[in-house]
Amino acid sequence: MAGNVAVLKGYAEQAEWHPVSSSNVVAVGYLAGYKYVFVRFGAQSKVKSLYVYHVPDDAEAIFRGILAAPSKGKAVNGLLKANYSYDRLE
């Protein structure tokens, strides 16, 4: 695991979260100044898991790109899963 789970969960609690319309993504979060993008996965607004993606370059740009994308699930897959390491927090 790239980071301490308790610390990363604390960052997730402080993050700026945006609920999204998606069949498998419930919300996307970002904490300014940190190199993480958080994703809550689930269905029909029920959270099933929380992941943190470690984004060493511009995490805010990735976060904003997901929010702007017509398909949030495809954006998470293409922008995050395909390019960055991640940890499951819940």
N, C-alpha and C positions, 0 to 999 in steps of 0.2 A: 504494500500500500504506500502510495506516494506521500501521504501526510497522515497526521494523527487524526483518527476519526472524531474524537471529541472536539478538537480544534476546528476541524472542517465543518462539523455540525453547527458549531457556534457561528462560524462565518455564514452558513446557510440561513440561520435564524436572523442574521443582520442584513441579509441580501435584499436588494430591490427585486420584488417578485411581480411577475405579470402573468395572470391566468391567460391561457390561450385556447382557441378552438381547434381541437385535434382529436383524432380517434385514439391516440396513445400517449399524448403529452398533455399534462394537466396545467403545468406552469413552468416558466423559465425564470431563473434568477441570476443576478450579478451584484457583486459587492465592489464598489468603486475602489480602485487602488490595489486590487488583488487579481491574481492570474487564474481565476476560477470562473466557470459558468456552471450553474446548478440547474438540473432538470428533474422535475417531478413527473414520473410516468404513472399512468393509470388509464382508466376508462370512465367516461361519463362523470367526470369530476371527482372520482374516488381515487385517491393516491395509493399506489401499490408499492412504489419504490422511489428513492431519492438518490441521484447520482451527482457526483462532482466531476467535471472535466477540467483537466489541468492545461491551461492555455497560456504558454509562455510568451506569446506575442500579444496582440491586441484583443484581450478578452472582451472588452466593451464592444468592439466592432463586431465580433462574432455574435454576442448577445443581441445587439441591435439588428443584425442581419437575420437572425432567427425570427425576431418579432416582426420584421418587415416581409418575411417570406409568405407566399400564398399557402404553402403547405408546411406547417411547423414540424411535422414528423420527418418529412423529406429534408428539411433544413437541418434538423438535429443530426440525422444520419449523414448528410453530405458535409456539413460544416464541422461537426464535433466528432461523431463516432469514427469517421474515416480518417481523421487527422490527429487526434489527441488522445492521450491516456486518460483513464477515468477510474474512479472508485465508487462502489456502491456504499452509501451511508445508511440506508434503511431498506 
